Amino acid sequence: MTTSSPDARGREVVAASLHVSRETLAKLDVLTRELGRWQAIKNLVGPSTLNQVWIRHVADSLQLLDHAQQPGAWLDLGSGGGFPGLVVAIVRTERREGTTHLVESNGRKCAFLRHMCRLLELDAIVHEGRIEQIVPTFEVVFSIVSARALAPLIELLGWTNELLRKGALGIFPKGQDVENELHEAATSWVFSADVRQSLTDRDARIVLVRMGQP
């Protein structure tokens, strides 16, 4: 095994248990290597998570694909250092499942996202700007909308409700406060939510959202 990742054990877990192809694993190696190289300058992820990058970020992102069975355009909001957006784009490019759109307001992080999309030749587009300004401009019909560690559910639905009404599935990883977020969101929105256990954190959940009528 050749990898410069400090989280070699995490890489082994991903390779053995998440059934990624050899090509995908090689691209994930490049992603984690470049993340480490850029981190000192751009501060792309929490510094304390870098030594656990394969579990904390890569595996945590990969598991979202298990909940997205339909092909088509995928929109990732607040893509930051590329999780889950770049990981999703790596897998979906190989599978030819559709374009992945990454929205990020931080210019330094957008530079990294664009660098990785070019380097890995991903079927992905980076959109730089604020979510509330960019999302209304999309003419794409999205199959999936995701956001990881970005905002409370009530805010996510405020940004994405029109996309969800058109049939997109919302995939939103959440922490242990998920029930409170669901109750709060239900005061403003009518939606159905399927709450799944995270594979990478026993206290975390993945909320699958379909939007109902207002």
Buried (B, 14 or more C-beta within 10 A) or exposed (E): EEBEBBBEEBBEBBBEEBEBEEEBBBBBBBBBEBBBEBBEEBEBBEEEBBEBBBBBBBBBBBBBBEBBEEEBBBBBBBBBBBBBBBBBBBBBBBEEBBBBBBBBBBEEBBBBBBEBBEEBEBBBBBBBBEBEEBBEEBEBEBBBBBBBEBBBBBBBBBBBBEBBBEEBBBBBBBEEEBEEBBEBBBEEBEBEBEEBEBBBBEEBBBBBBBBEEE
